Amino acid sequence: MPFTIAIIGRPNVGKSTLFNRLVGQKLALVDDEPGVTRDRREGNGRLGDLEFTVIDTAGLDEGARGSLTARMQEQTETAIALADALMFVIDARAGLTPNDRAFADFARRANKPVVLVANKSEGRHGEVGAMESYALGLGDPVQISAEHGEGLSDLYDALRVLMPDPTEEGEEFDDDDIIVSDEDFAKRPIRVAIVGRPNAGKSTLINRLLGEERLLTSAEAGTTRDSISVEVTWQGRDFRVFDTAGLRRRARIDEKLEKLSVADALRAVRFAEVVVMMMDAQNRFEEQDLRIADLIEREGRAVVLAVNKWDLMEKKGSLVSGLRTDVDHLLPQMKGAPVVAVSGLMGEGIDRLMTAIEQAYAVWNKRVPTAALNRWFEQAVDANPPPSVSGRRLKLNYITQAKARPPSFILFCSRADAVPTSYLRYLTNSMREAFDLPGTPIRIMLREKANPFAHKRKRPS
């Protein structure tokens, strides 16, 4: 098990900035507004030759029992229980506050090694605040600036004392000794992003998959801000599932923090292999749902459509048969995409959803043999020849698959700029049926076949 460090402290002392610095990426959202972080986030931290798991947590704060703030603190307490050591962060420029003193007692009661980190220590004001932190009784403060990367060598020294010697963890080996087989590649986790409008039930569904209240949920829209990833194992198959903030129309997004949350959600879509688009069963296929679906198709991701809160619907049998018709009519670019009725709250349809994700992933990775592809191509062109453009016939020569993920093809022809979009759509739909490629984006790129006589000069008369 890797050494685990939880970053704790009151809100807005720079915990997420320090987390991003240690993992080497901007994974956690950072803003001047307190309380940006709500769910706990894990990452692979590195400082010099030290490697460890680091957990970013919500700011320690008091809240009424059952409130969102109280449940945020429960997430922080869970992170502390999982950690081998704590980094207690204070804002050196603000100096000590009563909350710092109260939460220092909380950190001591955890009975775990604590590194006191005085963040924002750049400048004279930071020096004064760092000196005040001795009153917490947590030892010498490590003065750093997470934003500017200052003081990290001192932080390294403090962590080095706590962590086991890396040579004791196992034998050394060279990179050449690592061989990844096709079988091992197939077993790696499938990256799945759960997206949709606010309050569609994304976090509730993931909690149901995990069997625990890992992510904060609330009837209030906009509870999720960061894109949090969790590991899920379902019937022997591993998945890395990303919970994302709800996506609203751009015109309705005013706050800077919501803009950051939406940008984080869009990054999760680009990083994912399969995207589950969640809709509210009582308000399905609204305009924003169609926009989100179009975004997924443009990014070239495999897609599964999940209609959530199905437990609230009546006459379910007749509604299920209508879902397939609605999808093919409203989302022609995703014709045949799997549609699953689920209830994240009650656990209905979860098996069907996970099966649909695996099937969509398999289709997204599919390769079509060149011989079979060109037999289909010849039949498709004979059945419906391309139209003439400006009185000249378009000549389509042959087609080949360039890559999978998503299935992408190169069509060689005489005049690439003259092939109508409608004809490419005809070829795409025909290909879906011929090779069983439902729902997945299909890319057809046009290339002009080189003229073998272009390099020869005309003889002088």
ABEGO torsion letter per residue (X at the ends): XBBBBBBBEBBGAGAAAAAAAAAGBBABBBBABBGABABBBBBBBBBEABBBBBBBBBBBBBBBBGBAAAAAAAAAAAAAAABABBBBBBBAAAEBBAAAAAAAAAAAAAGBBBBBBBBGABEAAAAAAAAAAAAAGAEBBBBBBAAAGBGAAAAAAAAAAABBBAAAAEBBBBAAABBBBAAAAAABBBBBBBBEBBGAGAAAAAAAAAGBBABBBBABBGABABBBBBBBBBGGBBBBBBBBBBBBBAAABABAAAAAAAAAAAAAAAABABBBBBBBAABBGBAAAAAAAAAAAAAGBBBBBBBBGAAABBGAAAAAAAAAAAAAAABAAABGBBBBBBBAAAGBGAAAAAAAAAAAAAAAABBBBAAAAAAAAAAAAAABBBBBBGGBBBBBABBBBABBOBBBBBBBBABAAABBAAAAAAAAAAAAAAAGBBGBBBBBBBBBBBBAAAABBBBBX
